[in-house]
Amino acid sequence: MAVGWLWGGWGDCGDLHAPARAAVSLAPMTLAARDILELREAFPALARRRNGKPPIYLNNTCMTLRPRVVIDALRRYYEEFPTCGGGRSEGAQKLDNWFQDELRVYEVAAREAAGRLIGASSADEVVWTRNSSEALNIVAHGLRLEPGDEILGSEREHNSNLVPWLEAERRLRERSGDPELVVRRFFELDADGDFDLERALAAITPNTRVLALGHASNLDGTVIPAAAIRALADRVHAVGGVLVLDAAQSVPHRRVDVEELGVDFLAYSLHKMCGPSGMGVLWGRYALLEQLDPFIVGGDTIADTWQDRVDYKRPPGRFEAGLQDYAGMVGAAAAIDYITETVGYDTIRAQELALNTHLTERLAPLQCDHFWLLGPEDPARRGGVLTMSSPSGALINAIERIGDEEANVMVRRGMFCVNAYLHRRFDRLGSSKNNLRASVYFYNTLEECDVFADIVERVVKSPLDHFDDE
Amino acid sequence: MAVSNPVRRYYAEEIFARMGRETAPANFLPFDEPPTGKAAVEGCLGGGKNITEFTVLGDATVLRDVRISCGLCNPAMYVAADIVVDWARGRSPVEILAVDPLDVAQLAPFFQALDPRVWPDDAREKFQYALVGVQNAVRDQQGEPMIPSPEFDEPTAKDWADPDR
Protein backbone atom coordinates (compact mmCIF):
# COMPACT_ATOMS: atom_id res chain seq x y z
CA MET A 1 0.00 0.00 0.00
CA ALA A 2 1.22 3.45 -0.80
CA VAL A 3 2.12 5.70 2.06
CA GLY A 4 0.48 9.08 1.97
CA TRP A 5 3.00 11.51 3.26
CA LEU A 6 4.11 14.48 1.37
CA TRP A 7 6.80 15.21 -1.07
CA GLY A 8 10.50 15.62 -1.11
CA GLY A 9 13.52 14.67 0.93
CA TRP A 10 14.09 15.55 4.53
CA GLY A 11 16.82 16.08 7.00
CA ASP A 12 17.05 16.12 10.75
CA CYS A 13 14.81 18.51 12.63
CA GLY A 14 16.82 21.45 13.78
CA ASP A 15 19.24 21.18 10.87
CA LEU A 16 18.74 24.52 9.23
CA HIS A 17 21.02 23.59 6.40
CA ALA A 18 19.25 20.41 5.46
CA PRO A 19 18.35 20.41 1.78
CA ALA A 20 14.74 21.36 1.41
CA ARG A 21 12.72 20.89 -1.70
CA ALA A 22 12.10 24.15 -3.48
CA ALA A 23 8.91 25.79 -2.38
CA VAL A 24 6.00 25.82 -4.73
CA SER A 25 5.53 28.67 -7.12
CA LEU A 26 4.23 31.98 -5.91
CA ALA A 27 0.53 32.23 -5.45
CA PRO A 28 -1.77 34.89 -6.80
CA MET A 29 -1.68 38.04 -4.74
CA THR A 30 -3.85 38.11 -1.71
CA LEU A 31 -6.77 40.49 -1.69
CA ALA A 32 -6.02 44.09 -1.00
CA ALA A 33 -5.37 44.53 2.68
CA ARG A 34 -8.10 47.12 2.96
CA ASP A 35 -10.63 44.69 1.50
CA ILE A 36 -9.73 42.08 4.04
CA LEU A 37 -9.80 44.59 6.86
CA GLU A 38 -13.25 45.65 5.78
CA LEU A 39 -14.45 42.06 5.79
CA ARG A 40 -12.85 41.38 9.15
CA GLU A 41 -14.69 44.31 10.71
CA ALA A 42 -17.91 42.38 10.18
CA PHE A 43 -16.78 39.66 12.63
CA PRO A 44 -17.19 40.63 16.29
CA ALA A 45 -15.06 37.72 17.47
CA LEU A 46 -12.05 39.16 15.66
CA ALA A 47 -12.31 42.32 17.74
CA ARG A 48 -11.72 40.41 20.95
CA ARG A 49 -8.39 40.58 22.77
CA ARG A 50 -6.65 38.27 25.21
CA ASN A 51 -3.42 39.45 26.75
CA GLY A 52 -3.67 42.42 24.45
CA LYS A 53 -3.62 40.28 21.33
CA PRO A 54 -6.35 39.44 18.84
CA PRO A 55 -7.47 35.91 18.05
CA ILE A 56 -5.82 34.12 15.16
CA TYR A 57 -8.52 31.73 14.10
CA LEU A 58 -7.19 28.96 11.87
CA ASN A 59 -9.78 26.30 12.64
CA ASN A 60 -12.20 27.14 9.86
CA THR A 61 -12.48 23.58 8.59
CA CYS A 62 -14.27 22.76 11.81
CA MET A 63 -16.37 25.89 12.14
CA THR A 64 -16.06 29.42 10.84
CA LEU A 65 -16.62 32.68 12.65
CA ARG A 66 -19.88 34.56 12.17
CA PRO A 67 -20.37 38.05 10.78
CA ARG A 68 -22.61 40.59 12.44
CA VAL A 69 -25.27 40.19 9.76
CA VAL A 70 -25.80 36.53 10.73
CA ILE A 71 -25.83 37.31 14.44
CA ASP A 72 -28.38 40.04 13.79
CA ALA A 73 -30.54 37.63 11.84
CA LEU A 74 -30.57 35.18 14.72
CA ARG A 75 -31.51 37.95 17.09
CA ARG A 76 -34.24 39.13 14.77
CA TYR A 77 -36.06 35.84 15.17
CA TYR A 78 -35.91 35.94 18.95
CA GLU A 79 -36.83 39.60 19.19
CA GLU A 80 -39.48 39.92 16.50
CA PHE A 81 -41.29 36.62 15.79
CA PRO A 82 -40.08 33.98 18.27
CA THR A 83 -42.71 31.38 17.56
CA CYS A 84 -43.09 27.97 16.01
CA GLY A 85 -43.09 27.61 12.28
CA GLY A 86 -44.29 24.70 10.26
CA GLY A 87 -46.75 24.16 7.49
CA ARG A 88 -43.82 23.43 5.21
CA SER A 89 -44.75 22.16 1.78
CA GLU A 90 -48.36 21.84 2.72
CA GLY A 91 -49.47 24.65 0.49
CA ALA A 92 -50.61 26.88 3.30
CA GLN A 93 -50.08 30.52 2.51
CA LYS A 94 -51.73 31.87 5.61
CA LEU A 95 -50.81 30.48 9.02
CA ASP A 96 -52.41 31.08 12.36
CA ASN A 97 -51.19 34.38 13.58
CA TRP A 98 -49.08 37.47 13.22
CA PHE A 99 -45.73 36.04 14.34
CA GLN A 100 -46.16 32.82 12.41
CA ASP A 101 -46.99 34.69 9.24
CA GLU A 102 -43.84 36.76 9.59
CA LEU A 103 -41.70 33.74 10.39
CA ARG A 104 -43.06 31.89 7.39
CA VAL A 105 -41.70 34.54 5.05
CA TYR A 106 -38.22 33.91 6.42
CA GLU A 107 -38.66 30.14 6.50
CA VAL A 108 -39.62 29.97 2.86
CA ALA A 109 -36.87 32.34 1.83
CA ALA A 110 -34.27 30.39 3.79
CA ARG A 111 -35.21 27.05 2.26
CA GLU A 112 -35.16 28.60 -1.19
CA ALA A 113 -31.75 30.14 -0.54
CA ALA A 114 -30.35 26.85 0.78
CA GLY A 115 -31.52 25.09 -2.38
CA ARG A 116 -30.51 27.84 -4.78
CA LEU A 117 -26.99 27.78 -3.33
CA ILE A 118 -26.42 24.28 -4.70
CA GLY A 119 -28.54 24.49 -7.82
CA ALA A 120 -31.56 22.58 -6.50
CA SER A 121 -34.56 22.63 -8.80
CA SER A 122 -37.01 23.04 -5.93
CA ALA A 123 -36.96 24.20 -2.33
CA ASP A 124 -38.92 21.07 -1.49
CA GLU A 125 -35.73 19.11 -2.13
CA VAL A 126 -34.12 20.83 0.87
CA VAL A 127 -34.35 19.19 4.29
CA TRP A 128 -33.12 21.12 7.32
CA THR A 129 -30.83 19.14 9.59
CA ARG A 130 -28.51 19.93 12.45
CA ASN A 131 -25.44 19.26 10.35
CA SER A 132 -24.05 17.13 7.54
CA SER A 133 -23.76 14.16 9.87
CA GLU A 134 -27.48 14.13 10.50
CA ALA A 135 -28.18 14.58 6.81
CA LEU A 136 -26.07 11.56 5.91
CA ASN A 137 -27.69 9.52 8.67
CA ILE A 138 -31.12 10.28 7.20
CA VAL A 139 -30.00 8.85 3.87
CA ALA A 140 -28.20 5.84 5.33
CA HIS A 141 -31.21 4.94 7.46
CA GLY A 142 -33.79 5.76 4.84
CA LEU A 143 -32.52 3.87 1.81
CA ARG A 144 -34.09 0.46 1.49
CA LEU A 145 -31.01 -1.69 1.06
CA GLU A 146 -31.05 -5.44 0.77
CA PRO A 147 -28.45 -8.08 1.59
CA GLY A 148 -26.22 -8.28 -1.45
CA ASP A 149 -26.26 -4.53 -2.03
CA GLU A 150 -22.94 -2.78 -1.72
CA ILE A 151 -22.00 0.59 -0.32
CA LEU A 152 -18.84 2.14 -1.72
CA GLY A 153 -16.67 4.96 -0.45
CA SER A 154 -13.09 6.10 -0.52
CA GLU A 155 -10.58 5.03 2.12
CA ARG A 156 -10.72 8.56 3.55
CA GLU A 157 -14.32 9.28 4.40
CA HIS A 158 -15.11 11.47 7.37
CA ASN A 159 -16.71 9.54 10.21
CA SER A 160 -19.96 11.29 9.30
CA ASN A 161 -19.84 9.57 5.92
CA LEU A 162 -18.45 6.29 7.24
CA VAL A 163 -20.19 5.39 10.48
CA PRO A 164 -23.78 5.70 9.15
CA TRP A 165 -22.82 3.25 6.40
CA LEU A 166 -21.11 0.89 8.82
CA GLU A 167 -24.35 0.91 10.79
CA ALA A 168 -26.26 0.16 7.60
CA GLU A 169 -23.88 -2.74 7.07
CA ARG A 170 -24.52 -3.97 10.60
CA ARG A 171 -28.27 -3.87 10.07
CA LEU A 172 -27.97 -5.80 6.83
CA ARG A 173 -25.79 -8.40 8.52
CA GLU A 174 -28.43 -8.89 11.16
CA ARG A 175 -31.18 -9.16 8.57
CA SER A 176 -29.22 -11.61 6.46
CA GLY A 177 -28.11 -13.71 9.40
CA ASP A 178 -24.59 -13.59 7.98
CA PRO A 179 -22.22 -11.96 10.47
CA GLU A 180 -19.46 -11.89 7.86
CA LEU A 181 -21.51 -10.14 5.20
CA VAL A 182 -19.47 -7.34 3.64
CA VAL A 183 -21.62 -4.44 2.57
CA ARG A 184 -19.30 -1.45 2.65
CA ARG A 185 -16.24 -1.47 0.47
CA PHE A 186 -13.67 1.24 -0.18
CA PHE A 187 -11.21 2.21 -2.87
CA GLU A 188 -7.73 3.64 -2.34
CA LEU A 189 -6.58 7.16 -3.00
CA ASP A 190 -3.25 8.17 -4.49
CA ALA A 191 -0.06 7.96 -2.50
CA ASP A 192 -0.38 11.65 -1.63
CA GLY A 193 -4.04 11.32 -0.71
CA ASP A 194 -5.45 12.78 -3.90
CA PHE A 195 -8.46 11.30 -5.64
CA ASP A 196 -7.99 8.69 -8.37
CA LEU A 197 -10.97 8.50 -10.73
CA GLU A 198 -9.90 5.28 -12.38
CA ARG A 199 -9.69 3.46 -9.06
CA ALA A 200 -13.08 4.78 -8.06
CA LEU A 201 -14.71 3.81 -11.33
CA ALA A 202 -13.17 0.38 -11.19
CA ALA A 203 -14.58 -0.18 -7.70
CA ILE A 204 -18.18 0.24 -8.83
CA THR A 205 -19.80 -3.15 -9.37
CA PRO A 206 -23.25 -4.25 -10.54
CA ASN A 207 -24.13 -4.56 -6.85
CA THR A 208 -23.20 -1.00 -5.94
CA ARG A 209 -26.28 0.68 -4.56
CA VAL A 210 -24.62 3.59 -2.83
CA LEU A 211 -21.50 5.55 -3.66
CA ALA A 212 -20.93 7.81 -0.66
CA LEU A 213 -18.12 10.30 -1.17
CA GLY A 214 -16.65 13.27 0.58
CA HIS A 215 -16.37 16.08 -1.97
CA ALA A 216 -13.49 17.86 -0.25
CA SER A 217 -11.25 16.41 2.43
CA ASN A 218 -11.19 17.97 5.87
CA LEU A 219 -7.79 16.36 6.38
CA ASP A 220 -5.82 17.84 3.50
CA GLY A 221 -8.30 19.91 1.50
CA THR A 222 -8.15 17.84 -1.69
CA VAL A 223 -11.27 18.08 -3.84
CA ILE A 224 -12.82 15.60 -6.25
CA PRO A 225 -13.15 17.44 -9.58
CA ALA A 226 -16.66 18.05 -10.85
CA ALA A 227 -16.07 16.05 -14.01
CA ALA A 228 -14.95 13.07 -11.94
CA ILE A 229 -18.06 13.21 -9.79
CA ARG A 230 -20.18 13.41 -12.92
CA ALA A 231 -18.45 10.36 -14.36
CA LEU A 232 -18.96 8.46 -11.12
CA ALA A 233 -22.60 9.47 -10.96
CA ASP A 234 -23.17 8.24 -14.49
CA ARG A 235 -21.49 4.94 -13.71
CA VAL A 236 -23.33 4.33 -10.45
CA HIS A 237 -26.64 5.28 -12.04
CA ALA A 238 -25.97 2.75 -14.77
CA VAL A 239 -25.91 -0.02 -12.17
CA GLY A 240 -28.99 1.28 -10.39
CA GLY A 241 -27.22 3.02 -7.51
CA VAL A 242 -27.19 6.51 -6.05
CA LEU A 243 -24.35 8.93 -5.40
CA VAL A 244 -24.37 10.56 -1.96
CA LEU A 245 -22.05 13.55 -1.67
CA ASP A 246 -20.76 14.84 1.65
CA ALA A 247 -20.20 18.44 0.64
CA ALA A 248 -19.53 19.81 4.13
CA GLN A 249 -16.05 20.93 3.10
CA SER A 250 -16.84 22.06 -0.42
CA VAL A 251 -20.01 24.19 -0.36
CA PRO A 252 -18.42 26.74 2.00
CA HIS A 253 -15.51 27.25 -0.39
CA ARG A 254 -16.66 26.79 -3.98
CA ARG A 255 -19.74 26.85 -6.15
CA VAL A 256 -21.40 23.44 -6.10
CA ASP A 257 -24.19 22.54 -8.50
CA VAL A 258 -26.06 19.31 -7.96
CA GLU A 259 -27.24 19.18 -11.56
CA GLU A 260 -23.75 19.65 -12.94
CA LEU A 261 -22.41 16.97 -10.62
CA GLY A 262 -25.29 14.59 -11.23
CA VAL A 263 -25.44 13.53 -7.59
CA ASP A 264 -28.57 12.19 -5.90
CA PHE A 265 -28.12 13.35 -2.33
CA LEU A 266 -25.90 16.09 -0.93
CA ALA A 267 -25.16 17.23 2.61
CA TYR A 268 -23.65 20.48 3.82
CA SER A 269 -23.39 22.48 7.02
CA LEU A 270 -24.04 26.17 7.50
CA HIS A 271 -21.68 26.53 10.47
CA LYS A 272 -18.74 25.96 8.15
CA MET A 273 -19.74 28.96 6.06
CA CYS A 274 -20.46 31.73 8.56
CA GLY A 275 -23.89 30.36 9.42
CA PRO A 276 -25.47 29.41 12.74
CA SER A 277 -24.09 26.52 14.73
CA GLY A 278 -26.07 23.32 14.35
CA MET A 279 -27.65 24.08 10.98
CA GLY A 280 -27.24 21.73 8.07
CA VAL A 281 -28.91 20.72 4.87
CA LEU A 282 -29.81 17.48 3.18
CA TRP A 283 -30.62 17.91 -0.45
CA GLY A 284 -32.06 15.01 -2.44
CA ARG A 285 -33.76 14.54 -5.76
CA TYR A 286 -37.43 14.76 -4.95
CA ALA A 287 -38.35 11.37 -6.34
CA LEU A 288 -35.62 9.80 -4.21
CA LEU A 289 -36.62 11.72 -1.10
CA GLU A 290 -40.11 10.33 -1.56
CA GLN A 291 -38.71 6.81 -1.53
CA LEU A 292 -36.62 7.43 1.58
CA ASP A 293 -37.99 6.11 4.86
CA PRO A 294 -38.08 8.78 7.57
CA PHE A 295 -35.43 8.36 10.25
CA ILE A 296 -36.45 10.50 13.22
CA VAL A 297 -40.21 10.76 13.36
CA GLY A 298 -42.86 12.40 15.46
CA GLY A 299 -44.45 15.81 15.60
CA ASP A 300 -44.51 17.77 12.38
CA THR A 301 -43.46 14.81 10.23
CA ILE A 302 -46.93 13.45 9.84
CA ALA A 303 -49.98 14.20 7.72
CA ASP A 304 -52.18 12.32 10.14
CA THR A 305 -52.11 9.54 12.73
CA TRP A 306 -54.43 6.96 14.18
CA GLN A 307 -53.92 4.56 17.05
CA ASP A 308 -52.47 1.95 14.74
CA ARG A 309 -50.92 3.80 11.81
CA VAL A 310 -49.40 7.00 10.47
CA ASP A 311 -49.45 8.89 7.21
CA TYR A 312 -46.31 10.91 6.75
CA LYS A 313 -46.01 14.25 5.06
CA ARG A 314 -44.37 14.45 1.70
CA PRO A 315 -40.73 15.58 1.73
CA PRO A 316 -39.19 17.60 3.14
CA GLY A 317 -41.63 17.73 6.05
CA ARG A 318 -41.48 14.03 6.83
CA PHE A 319 -37.78 14.37 7.68
CA GLU A 320 -38.04 17.37 10.00
CA ALA A 321 -39.32 16.01 13.27
CA GLY A 322 -40.50 18.32 16.00
CA LEU A 323 -40.07 22.04 16.32
CA GLN A 324 -37.12 23.27 14.34
CA ASP A 325 -34.33 25.77 14.76
CA TYR A 326 -36.23 28.66 13.20
CA ALA A 327 -33.64 31.19 14.30
CA GLY A 328 -31.08 28.98 12.58
CA MET A 329 -33.07 29.11 9.35
CA VAL A 330 -33.18 32.90 9.43
CA GLY A 331 -29.47 32.95 10.19
CA ALA A 332 -28.76 30.43 7.46
CA ALA A 333 -30.37 32.63 4.86
CA ALA A 334 -28.29 35.55 6.05
CA ALA A 335 -25.11 33.48 5.89
CA ILE A 336 -25.82 32.25 2.38
CA ASP A 337 -26.50 35.78 1.23
CA TYR A 338 -23.34 36.99 2.93
CA ILE A 339 -21.13 34.31 1.38
CA THR A 340 -22.54 34.56 -2.12
CA GLU A 341 -23.27 38.28 -2.39
CA THR A 342 -21.08 40.16 0.06
CA VAL A 343 -17.95 38.01 -0.11
CA GLY A 344 -18.27 35.81 -3.20
CA TYR A 345 -16.73 32.46 -3.99
CA ASP A 346 -14.06 34.08 -6.16
CA THR A 347 -12.84 36.07 -3.20
CA ILE A 348 -12.88 33.00 -0.96
CA ARG A 349 -10.93 30.95 -3.45
CA ALA A 350 -8.36 33.65 -4.14
CA GLN A 351 -7.71 34.39 -0.50
CA GLU A 352 -7.47 30.74 0.52
CA LEU A 353 -5.02 30.06 -2.28
CA ALA A 354 -2.87 33.03 -1.42
CA LEU A 355 -2.81 32.19 2.28
CA ASN A 356 -2.22 28.47 1.87
CA THR A 357 0.52 29.08 -0.66
CA HIS A 358 2.21 31.40 1.80
CA LEU A 359 1.85 28.92 4.64
CA THR A 360 3.17 26.14 2.44
CA GLU A 361 6.16 28.21 1.38
CA ARG A 362 6.94 28.87 5.01
CA LEU A 363 6.44 25.34 6.35
CA ALA A 364 7.38 22.97 3.53
CA PRO A 365 11.10 23.75 3.86
CA LEU A 366 10.91 22.76 7.54
CA GLN A 367 10.00 19.19 6.70
CA CYS A 368 12.26 16.67 8.32
CA ASP A 369 12.16 13.25 9.89
CA HIS A 370 10.06 14.60 12.75
CA PHE A 371 7.77 16.97 10.85
CA TRP A 372 6.02 16.86 7.51
CA LEU A 373 2.92 18.01 5.69
CA LEU A 374 0.08 15.82 4.52
CA GLY A 375 -1.52 15.84 1.11
CA PRO A 376 -0.42 17.05 -2.29
CA GLU A 377 2.50 19.44 -2.61
CA ASP A 378 0.59 22.05 -4.58
CA PRO A 379 -1.47 24.25 -2.23
CA ALA A 380 -3.90 24.89 -5.08
CA ARG A 381 -5.01 21.29 -4.62
CA ARG A 382 -5.48 21.65 -0.87
CA GLY A 383 -8.00 24.50 -0.62
CA GLY A 384 -7.49 26.35 2.63
CA VAL A 385 -6.12 23.38 4.54
CA LEU A 386 -2.58 22.67 5.69
CA THR A 387 -2.07 19.67 7.94
CA MET A 388 1.15 18.83 9.69
CA SER A 389 2.13 15.46 11.03
CA SER A 390 4.81 14.08 13.30
CA PRO A 391 5.72 10.84 14.99
CA SER A 392 6.00 12.93 18.14
CA GLY A 393 2.75 14.01 19.72
CA ALA A 394 4.81 16.17 22.04
CA LEU A 395 6.08 18.21 19.11
CA ILE A 396 2.57 18.68 17.74
CA ASN A 397 1.31 19.55 21.19
CA ALA A 398 4.07 22.10 21.73
CA ILE A 399 3.09 23.93 18.54
CA GLU A 400 -0.55 24.02 19.55
CA ARG A 401 0.17 25.01 23.14
CA ILE A 402 2.64 27.77 22.33
CA GLY A 403 0.37 29.08 19.60
CA ASP A 404 -2.53 29.31 22.02
CA GLU A 405 -0.63 30.71 24.97
CA GLU A 406 1.57 33.20 23.17
CA ALA A 407 -0.46 34.34 20.21
CA ASN A 408 -4.08 33.19 20.59
CA VAL A 409 -3.65 30.87 17.62
CA MET A 410 -6.53 28.42 17.30
CA VAL A 411 -5.83 25.29 15.28
CA ARG A 412 -6.96 21.68 15.55
CA ARG A 413 -5.01 18.61 16.68
CA GLY A 414 -5.86 14.95 16.36
CA MET A 415 -7.39 12.66 13.77
CA PHE A 416 -10.07 15.03 12.46
CA CYS A 417 -12.73 12.30 12.22
CA VAL A 418 -10.81 10.46 9.51
CA ASN A 419 -9.51 7.88 11.97
CA ALA A 420 -10.01 4.95 9.61
CA TYR A 421 -7.85 6.50 6.91
CA LEU A 422 -5.11 7.59 9.28
CA HIS A 423 -5.07 4.22 11.02
CA ARG A 424 -4.82 2.43 7.70
CA ARG A 425 -2.00 4.59 6.37
CA PHE A 426 0.01 5.52 9.40
CA ASP A 427 -0.53 3.10 12.28
CA ARG A 428 2.31 0.94 11.13
CA LEU A 429 4.54 4.01 11.24
CA GLY A 430 3.36 5.08 14.67
CA SER A 431 2.23 8.52 13.54
CA SER A 432 -1.49 8.24 12.84
CA LYS A 433 -2.65 10.35 15.78
CA ASN A 434 -0.17 13.20 15.79
CA ASN A 435 -1.56 15.73 13.36
CA LEU A 436 -2.14 19.46 13.49
CA ARG A 437 -4.36 21.29 11.03
CA ALA A 438 -4.41 24.96 10.15
CA SER A 439 -7.34 25.94 7.97
CA VAL A 440 -7.89 29.43 6.61
CA TYR A 441 -10.93 31.28 5.34
CA PHE A 442 -11.33 34.55 3.50
CA TYR A 443 -10.97 36.71 6.61
CA ASN A 444 -7.54 35.38 7.54
CA THR A 445 -4.42 37.35 6.71
CA LEU A 446 -0.84 36.73 5.67
CA GLU A 447 0.26 38.26 8.94
CA GLU A 448 -1.74 35.70 10.90
CA CYS A 449 -0.20 32.92 8.86
CA ASP A 450 3.24 34.31 9.60
CA VAL A 451 2.61 34.37 13.34
CA PHE A 452 1.64 30.72 13.22
CA ALA A 453 4.48 29.77 10.88
CA ASP A 454 6.99 31.50 13.17
CA ILE A 455 5.83 29.31 16.07
CA VAL A 456 5.96 26.13 14.00
CA GLU A 457 9.45 27.04 12.83
CA ARG A 458 10.63 27.70 16.36
CA VAL A 459 9.38 24.34 17.65
CA VAL A 460 10.46 22.25 14.69
CA LYS A 461 13.98 23.69 14.69
CA SER A 462 14.52 22.84 18.36
CA PRO A 463 11.76 20.44 19.40
CA LEU A 464 13.39 19.20 22.59
CA ASP A 465 13.47 22.74 23.95
CA HIS A 466 9.69 23.08 23.94
CA PHE A 467 8.37 20.14 25.90
CA ASP A 468 8.07 21.80 29.29
CA ASP A 469 4.77 22.76 30.88
CA GLU A 470 2.80 20.11 29.08
CA MET B 1 6.09 22.24 35.59
CA ALA B 2 9.36 21.60 33.85
CA VAL B 3 10.06 18.17 32.46
CA SER B 4 12.62 16.52 34.73
CA ASN B 5 16.09 15.86 33.43
CA PRO B 6 15.85 12.04 33.53
CA VAL B 7 12.61 12.15 31.60
CA ARG B 8 14.04 14.67 29.15
CA ARG B 9 17.15 12.54 28.57
CA TYR B 10 15.25 9.29 28.18
CA TYR B 11 12.72 10.88 25.86
CA ALA B 12 15.38 12.49 23.68
CA GLU B 13 17.64 9.46 23.43
CA GLU B 14 15.34 6.47 23.63
CA ILE B 15 12.21 7.75 21.95
CA PHE B 16 12.49 10.97 19.96
CA ALA B 17 15.76 9.99 18.33
CA ARG B 18 14.21 6.73 17.20
CA MET B 19 11.15 8.32 15.65
CA GLY B 20 10.93 9.18 12.00
CA ARG B 21 8.75 9.09 8.94
CA GLU B 22 9.30 5.43 8.42
CA THR B 23 9.84 4.17 11.91
CA ALA B 24 8.91 4.46 15.52
CA PRO B 25 10.17 2.74 18.68
CA ALA B 26 8.87 -0.81 18.61
CA ASN B 27 6.73 -0.32 21.71
CA PHE B 28 4.72 2.31 19.84
CA LEU B 29 3.88 0.19 16.82
CA PRO B 30 0.73 -1.94 16.52
CA PHE B 31 0.76 -5.72 16.57
CA ASP B 32 0.52 -7.63 13.34
CA GLU B 33 -2.23 -9.72 14.91
CA PRO B 34 -5.28 -8.88 17.00
CA PRO B 35 -4.38 -8.21 20.64
CA THR B 36 -5.63 -10.50 23.35
CA GLY B 37 -6.46 -7.59 25.60
CA LYS B 38 -6.56 -3.81 25.57
CA ALA B 39 -7.29 -0.90 27.85
CA ALA B 40 -6.89 2.85 27.92
CA VAL B 41 -6.03 5.43 30.52
CA GLU B 42 -6.43 9.18 30.48
CA GLY B 43 -3.19 10.15 32.07
CA CYS B 44 -1.08 12.20 29.76
CA LEU B 45 -2.94 15.49 29.88
CA GLY B 46 -5.81 14.70 32.14
CA GLY B 47 -8.76 13.73 30.03
CA GLY B 48 -10.33 14.75 26.79
CA LYS B 49 -8.85 12.94 23.87
CA ASN B 50 -5.50 12.43 25.56
CA ILE B 51 -5.91 8.75 25.99
CA THR B 52 -3.13 6.20 26.05
CA GLU B 53 -4.11 2.74 24.88
CA PHE B 54 -2.26 -0.41 25.85
CA THR B 55 -2.61 -3.67 23.95
CA VAL B 56 -1.30 -7.04 25.05
CA LEU B 57 -0.61 -10.39 23.46
CA GLY B 58 -0.53 -13.32 25.77
CA ASP B 59 -2.37 -15.96 27.73
CA ALA B 60 -3.03 -16.94 31.33
CA THR B 61 0.64 -17.69 31.98
CA VAL B 62 2.64 -15.00 30.21
CA LEU B 63 2.37 -11.70 28.44
CA ARG B 64 4.29 -12.26 25.24
CA ASP B 65 4.16 -8.63 24.16
CA VAL B 66 2.76 -5.24 25.10
CA ARG B 67 2.37 -2.12 22.95
CA ILE B 68 1.29 1.50 23.30
CA SER B 69 -0.94 3.53 21.03
CA CYS B 70 -1.73 7.19 21.48
CA GLY B 71 -1.30 10.66 20.18
CA LEU B 72 0.93 11.16 23.19
CA CYS B 73 1.44 14.78 24.08
CA ASN B 74 3.50 14.50 27.19
CA PRO B 75 7.12 13.37 27.11
CA ALA B 76 6.80 11.86 30.58
CA MET B 77 3.90 9.71 29.41
CA TYR B 78 5.91 8.50 26.45
CA VAL B 79 8.75 7.61 28.78
CA ALA B 80 6.63 5.97 31.46
CA ALA B 81 4.63 3.92 28.99
CA ASP B 82 7.80 2.77 27.25
CA ILE B 83 9.39 1.66 30.50
CA VAL B 84 6.29 -0.03 31.91
CA VAL B 85 5.61 -2.09 28.79
CA ASP B 86 9.27 -3.14 28.68
CA TRP B 87 8.89 -4.32 32.26
CA ALA B 88 5.61 -6.13 31.62
CA ARG B 89 6.78 -8.01 28.56
CA GLY B 90 7.46 -11.65 29.41
CA ARG B 91 5.91 -11.46 32.87
CA SER B 92 2.90 -13.40 34.06
CA PRO B 93 -0.50 -11.76 34.52
CA VAL B 94 -0.35 -12.61 38.21
CA GLU B 95 2.96 -10.80 38.60
CA ILE B 96 1.74 -7.74 36.75
CA LEU B 97 -1.51 -7.47 38.67
CA ALA B 98 0.30 -7.83 41.99
CA VAL B 99 1.88 -4.38 41.76
CA ASP B 100 -0.02 -1.66 43.59
CA PRO B 101 0.13 1.52 41.52
CA LEU B 102 -0.58 3.64 44.60
CA ASP B 103 2.50 2.33 46.42
CA VAL B 104 5.42 4.35 45.08
CA ALA B 105 7.95 1.92 46.55
CA GLN B 106 6.63 -0.77 44.25
CA LEU B 107 7.39 1.45 41.27
CA ALA B 108 11.12 1.12 41.95
CA PRO B 109 11.85 -1.05 38.89
CA PHE B 110 10.46 1.66 36.68
CA PHE B 111 12.49 4.40 38.31
CA GLN B 112 15.58 2.21 38.08
CA ALA B 113 15.05 1.82 34.36
CA LEU B 114 14.72 5.55 33.98
CA ASP B 115 17.62 6.70 36.13
CA PRO B 116 18.90 4.97 39.28
CA ARG B 117 20.05 8.26 40.79
CA VAL B 118 17.03 10.54 40.44
CA TRP B 119 13.43 9.38 40.74
CA PRO B 120 11.47 12.35 39.43
CA ASP B 121 7.88 12.87 40.41
CA ASP B 122 6.70 13.66 36.89
CA ALA B 123 7.71 10.11 35.97
CA ARG B 124 6.02 8.73 39.11
CA GLU B 125 2.60 10.00 38.11
CA LYS B 126 2.92 8.65 34.55
CA PHE B 127 4.27 5.30 35.77
CA GLN B 128 1.10 4.97 37.83
CA TYR B 129 -1.16 5.70 34.89
CA ALA B 130 0.79 3.43 32.56
CA LEU B 131 0.74 0.60 35.09
CA VAL B 132 -3.01 0.87 35.49
CA GLY B 133 -3.34 0.79 31.71
CA VAL B 134 -1.27 -2.35 31.33
CA GLN B 135 -2.99 -4.01 34.28
CA ASN B 136 -6.42 -3.29 32.82
CA ALA B 137 -5.30 -4.67 29.46
CA VAL B 138 -4.32 -7.85 31.31
CA ARG B 139 -7.68 -7.91 33.07
CA ASP B 140 -9.36 -7.48 29.69
CA GLN B 141 -7.40 -10.43 28.37
CA GLN B 142 -8.38 -12.49 31.40
CA GLY B 143 -12.02 -11.59 31.03
CA GLU B 144 -11.96 -9.76 34.35
CA PRO B 145 -13.57 -6.38 34.99
CA MET B 146 -11.24 -3.41 34.64
CA ILE B 147 -10.77 -1.06 37.55
CA PRO B 148 -11.29 2.69 37.19
CA SER B 149 -8.02 4.58 37.22
CA PRO B 150 -7.40 6.23 40.59
CA GLU B 151 -6.77 9.96 40.71
CA PHE B 152 -3.03 10.06 41.20
CA ASP B 153 -1.34 13.02 42.82
CA GLU B 154 -0.29 15.81 40.50
CA PRO B 155 3.47 15.73 39.84
CA THR B 156 5.75 17.96 41.85
CA ALA B 157 9.49 18.62 41.86
CA LYS B 158 9.99 15.82 44.38
CA ASP B 159 12.83 13.31 43.98
CA TRP B 160 11.79 9.92 45.34
CA ALA B 161 15.39 8.70 45.38
CA ASP B 162 16.42 11.44 47.76
CA PRO B 163 16.51 9.99 51.30
CA ASP B 164 15.69 13.44 52.72
CA ARG B 165 12.49 13.70 50.81
Interface residues (C-beta under 8 A of the other chain):
Chain A: W5 W10 D369 H370 W372 P391 S392 G393 A394 I396 N397 R413 G414 M415 D427 R428 L429 G430 S431 K433 N434 N435 P463 L464 F467 D468 D469 E470
Chain B: M1 A2 V3 R8 Y11 A12 F16 M19 G20 R21 E22 T23 A24 P25 F28 L29 P30 L45 K49 S69 C70 G71 L72 C73 N74 P75 A76 Y78
